[in-house]
Amino acid sequence: MKPWISAIHAYVPGKSSGADGRPLIKLSANENPLGCSAAALEARSKVAGAAVYPDPDAKELRSAIGTLHGIDPARIVCGTGSDELLNLAAQGYAGRDGDACDEVLFSRYSFAVYDIAARRCGAVPVEAADKDFGCDVDALLGAVTERTRVVFLANPNNPTGTYLPASEVARLHAGLPSDVLLVVDQAYGEYLNADEDDGGLALAAAHDNVLVTRTFSKIYGLAGERIGWATGAVHIVDTLNRIRGPFNVTVSGQAAAIAAAEDQAFVDAAREHNTAELARFTATIEALGNHGLRAVPSKANFLLVLFEGAVSAQEGLNALANAGYAVRHLPGQGLPQALRITIGKADDMDVIAETLRDLVEGSA
Ligand SMILES: Cc1ncc(COP(=O)(O)O)c(C=O)c1O
C-alpha cells in the first residue's frame, strides 16, 4: 500500500444497530426522516430492466438541475453522491510530486471525507482552527501557504451544523490566491431559508476557481441512490469529467433525481419540518443548560449536543440506544464530548428529548 493510503482512517458511517446488534431507529447519518418525493419513488420504479448502462453524461438530470437553479448544464457534472465529486476535486487539483506534497485545507471539525480526499491523492490535509465549532475565515486564510491547492468549506458544516453567511464566504474567496480552488460543499444548502443563501452558486458562476457541490442525499431523501452534482467554470467541470466514473449515476438514480428536482413541494415540506423540529429540539437542549447540555446552533438537519456536565456523551449515546435510537458519537473527529443527532420525526424527537432530560436530571 502507498504510505499516504495507509495513513487513511476509513470513513466511519452512522450506525443503525446497538452494541448488541439490536436494530435502532437511525438518526446517525443525517438522512431525511420523511423519505423522498412520491414522484421520485414512482419514477424510480418505472425504470425498465437493469441490463443497459445509464446515460454516461446524465444529460436529462443535468438539464433538470440547470432549470431548477438557472445554471447552464455545461457547467454541471453529476457524481456518485457528492462524495465522489469532493474526492475528484482534490484529485484533480492536488497531489504529490516526489516529496513535494500539495496541501488541502479545511476547518477543524469539518466533514470527515475532506481528510480522506486529501490523503488519497497524496496531498497533505491541513486543518485550520475553528471558531466556536464553526469555520473561522481568518484562521483558514492564515493557514494558506504556497502549497495550498484546494480549500474545502462545508456550509452548513457537518458535524457541527454551523454556517458562514454570504459576506464571510465572499471574504474567504477574496482572500485566496486565484490559483487555489475553493470547494463550497452545500450538502445541507437546501435547509437554509432563501435569505440565508451563502452566495456559493453566484461565486461559482462568476469566478474561475470556485466549485459548489450539492447532493440528492439530504433534503431530497435519495441517499440510497447516490446522486450528487457540482457546478463551476467549464474548465473545472472538464477536469472532473476526465476522472469521474464513466457511468457514475445509475439509471434509477437519474430517473429518481429528475423527478425529485421537479417536486419542490416535497423539498419545501421537508425544510419546514426540519426548521420546526430543529428549533423545538434546540430549545429542549438549551433548557437543560444547567445540567451541562449545550446545543451548537445549527442550520442543518441535525444538532450537535455537547455534554459538558456530569453526564458524558458516551452515557448519552447508551441511554439513547436503550431508548431505541442510533445517533452519532464523534470521538474520532475530536469531539468525544458531543453527539450529533439527526432531526427525525416529531414523535422520535419527543422520546429523544425526554430520554436526555431524564438522564441529566437523574444524575443531578
Ligand atoms: C458536508 C457533507 N458533504 C457531503 C456529503 C456527502 O453526501 P453524498 O455523498 O451522499 O452526496 C455529506 C454526507 O453526509 C456531508 O455531510
The ligand as a MOL file (V3000), in Angstrom:
LIG
                    3D

  0  0  0     0  0            999 V3000
M  V30 BEGIN CTAB
M  V30 COUNTS 16 16 0 0 0
M  V30 BEGIN ATOM
M  V30 1 C -20.9850 18.0690 4.3950 0
M  V30 2 C -21.2590 16.8680 3.5670 0
M  V30 3 N -20.8410 16.8460 2.3020 0
M  V30 4 C -21.0520 15.7970 1.5140 0
M  V30 5 C -21.7220 14.6780 1.9710 0
M  V30 6 C -21.8130 13.5120 1.0540 0
M  V30 7 O -23.0730 13.1690 0.7210 0
M  V30 8 P -23.3990 12.2840 -0.5520 0
M  V30 9 O -22.1440 11.5930 -0.9950 0
M  V30 10 O -24.4240 11.3440 -0.0890 0
M  V30 11 O -23.8620 13.2520 -1.5890 0
M  V30 12 C -22.1860 14.6380 3.2850 0
M  V30 13 C -22.8530 13.4400 3.8070 0
M  V30 14 O -23.0450 13.2310 4.9660 0
M  V30 15 C -21.9430 15.7660 4.1000 0
M  V30 16 O -22.3360 15.7810 5.3760 0
M  V30 END ATOM
M  V30 BEGIN BOND
M  V30 1 1 1 2
M  V30 2 1 2 3
M  V30 3 2 2 15
M  V30 4 2 3 4
M  V30 5 1 4 5
M  V30 6 1 5 6
M  V30 7 2 5 12
M  V30 8 1 6 7
M  V30 9 1 7 8
M  V30 10 2 8 9
M  V30 11 1 8 10
M  V30 12 1 8 11
M  V30 13 1 12 13
M  V30 14 1 12 15
M  V30 15 2 13 14
M  V30 16 1 15 16
M  V30 END BOND
M  V30 END CTAB
M  END
